[in-house]
Amino acid sequence: MAFASRVAGSGYTFLEHLPGTALASAAVYSRTTADAANVSVNSSGYLGRSTSSIKYKTEVRDLDEREIEKVLQLRPIDYRSVIDEQSEAESKTLRLSRAQKKLDDLNAMPLNERKADYQAELTKAQAQWAEEKKWSDKPVRSLRHTGLIAEEVAQVLPQLVTLDEDDQPEAVQYERVTVYLVGIVKKQQKQIDDLVRRIEKLEKK
């Protein structure tokens, strides 16, 4: 079993991660909605629902304009993910291993245990192994992604960065970058409005 559950006195249910495993849920992936809060996970593995209501906030203040403008110092990049490539390599190994085991089991099956459809199963298993081997031999090449580098963001706007258990930059809180962009858009819109008024005044002369 990949995970063992444990209920704590606090009411939390913990999933104990076993070596070499990952938490996955096809049901969650398949159930989509456009009307729900984001869910985040911290470095301790706790899942939490992101909220924006004023009832969860204290000491509310407007962002300083100089602070807002720092977002312009961030460097947009595109890149390939090391994690994607590792995941694909692991997936290839696992799938080929399963196909190989199925083939080995069929070849090792005693003659007196082979059913009428044995040859059909063997042919199917051989074809599956050949397909997995062909895919496995292809170079691992992940898609390119766009984003920011957490270490760089931490130097400019550390409040937009999530830290790992060693307090080192781990991830960028991309959804909060938009807050700064809203401030930039509002400032630029004000500049546009001021310029339009000046042009209108000049045209009236």
Secondary structure, DSSP 8 states (H G I E B T S, - for coil): --EEEEE-TTS-EEEEE-TT-----HHHHH---SSS--EEE-TT--EEE----GGG--S-----HHHHGGGGG---EEEE-HHHHHHHHHHHHHHHHHHHHHHHHHHHS-GGG--TTHHHHHHHHHHHHHHHHHHHHS-----EEEE--HHHHHHH-GGGEEE-TTS-EEEE-HHHHHHHHHHHHHHHHHHHHHHHHHHHHHHH-
